[in-house]
Amino acid sequence: MLQAHAQVQTPKASRYLKALCNHFNRKVSAEYNDQHGSVQFGFGVCTMDASADVLTLRVQAEDVDNFARVKWVVADHLIRFSSDEGLEVVWVNQA
């Protein structure tokens, strides 16, 4: 299982967590509250945790192609949803 995480500094962490999960829930299974979310893509999983000023993203997938895909999908959507802030998602792959 391939895994990565990213910590995104933003005062709107809870807002983005809910927006991402609500959006993804239209096509795949997603569960969330104000501080935690989980999205089950067919190609990987993303969990999110929101604090006052950090959105922590964790992704995992079974193979390299799906790992790259889940990282791209999550980061791309967050960047689009937060265009007014200019957020950057920097993934740290875990061994």
N, C-alpha and C positions, 0 to 999 in steps of 0.2 A: 504494500500500500504506500503510495507516494503522498507526502503531506507538506503543506506550507502554511505560513501565517503572515499576516501583515497588521501593523498597528497604524491606524490613520488618525492623525490629530484633527479633531473637529468638535466644536461646541454643540453640534447638531447630531451627535452619534446616535441617539435614540430615534430621532426623526428619520435618519437614513436607514437604520436597521428596519424600522417598520415599513418604510417605503419600498425597500428592496424585497422584503419578504412578501408584502402585499402584491407587488408586481409579479414576482416569480410564481406566486400561488395561483395565478391565472392559468398556468400551464403545467406546473409540477406541484408536488406536495411541499408545503411550507408551514411551519408553526412558529409563532413568535409572541412575545410580550414586549414591554418597554425596554428590558435589559438583555434579552436573549432571543436568538432566532436560529432556525435550522431549515435548510432547503435541501431536499432530496432530488437532485437532477438525475436523469437516467445515466449520466456519464460521470457523476461524482457527487460529493456532498460539500456543503458550505455551512459552517456554524458561525454565528456572530454574537459578540458581547459588546454592549454599550455601557460606558461609564460617562461621567460628566464631560470629559473632553477627549475621549479616545474610543474609536470603533475598532475592535479587534476582529479580524476575519481569519478563519481557519478553513482550509480546503483539503480535500483528499480525493484520490482517484486510484483506480487499479493499474493504469498504464500511462505511459508518457504522453500519448496524444490526448487522452481524456483529461490528464492532469493540466496540460497546457490550456485546454478548452475551458475547464472550470475556472481556472485563474483568470483567463481573458474575459469570460462572461461576467463574472462578479465584478472585476475591476472596471470593465467598460460601463456597466450599468451604474456603478457608484459614481464614476467620473461624470457621466451624463446627468445624473440626478443632482450633482453638486457643482454644476458648472459655474455658479456664482462664487464659489469658494476656491476653485482651482485645486482641488485635492489631488494628491498623488498616492498611488498604491504601490508599495515596494514589497514584493513577496520575498520571504526568507524560507528557502527550502529546508526541510528537516531531514536529517540522516536517518 
